Amino acid sequence: MYIHVGGDYSLFYKDIVGIFDIDVCTISRRTREFLKNAQKKENVITVSDDIPKSFIVAEYAGQDKTYITPISPPTLRKRSRL
């Protein structure tokens, strides 16, 4: 099953490592460092120009990608249970 994460992006549900609330998680220094390092490695994909509400960490073919999305974590979680 694929989950639409915003824009033109859909992810295979088994590739998703985690769905995180951007407001809650970015309080942590470690999360900010994680996002900063992912951006340096060019592993961050912003799916829309709208205000981000969550980020998704996914692994595909041994490579991590972080998707910044305007869709809230509860909505993404509901989509993953369909």
C-alpha positions in Angstrom: 0.0 0.0 0.0 1.2 3.5 -0.8 0.6 6.6 1.4 0.2 10.0 -0.2 2.4 12.4 1.8 1.7 15.6 -0.1 2.5 17.1 -3.5 3.3 14.5 -6.0 4.8 12.1 -3.5 3.6 8.7 -2.3 5.6 6.3 -0.2 5.3 2.6 0.2 4.2 2.0 3.8 7.0 -0.5 4.5 9.6 2.0 3.6 8.5 4.5 6.3 10.6 4.4 9.4 8.7 7.1 11.3 6.3 10.0 11.1 7.1 13.0 13.3 5.4 16.2 14.3 7.7 19.0 13.3 6.7 21.4 16.0 7.1 18.9 18.8 10.3 17.2 17.6 12.3 20.2 16.6 12.5 21.2 20.3 15.1 18.5 20.7 18.7 19.4 19.8 19.2 15.9 18.4 16.3 16.2 16.1 17.5 19.6 14.8 21.0 18.0 14.2 19.4 15.1 12.4 17.5 17.4 10.1 20.6 19.6 9.5 22.7 16.5 8.7 20.1 15.2 6.3 19.9 18.5 4.6 23.7 18.6 4.2 23.6 15.1 2.6 20.8 16.3 0.3 18.5 13.7 1.7 15.6 16.2 2.5 12.7 16.5 0.1 10.1 19.3 0.7 6.9 18.0 -0.9 5.1 21.4 -0.8 5.6 25.1 -0.2 2.9 25.1 2.4 3.8 25.4 6.1 5.3 22.1 7.2 3.5 20.1 9.9 5.5 16.9 9.9 8.5 15.1 8.6 8.7 11.5 7.5 11.9 9.4 7.6 11.9 6.6 5.0 14.4 4.1 3.8 14.5 2.9 0.2 17.2 0.7 -1.3 19.4 1.3 1.7 19.2 5.1 1.5 17.4 7.3 4.0 15.2 10.2 2.8 13.4 12.8 4.9 10.2 14.2 3.5 8.9 17.5 4.9 5.2 17.7 4.4 2.3 20.0 5.3 0.1 17.0 6.2 -0.3 16.5 10.0 1.0 13.3 11.6 -2.5 12.1 12.7 -3.7 12.4 9.1 -0.7 10.5 7.8 -1.1 7.8 10.4 -4.8 7.4 9.5 -3.8 7.0 5.8 -1.3 4.3 6.8 -4.1 2.2 8.3 -6.4 2.1 5.3 
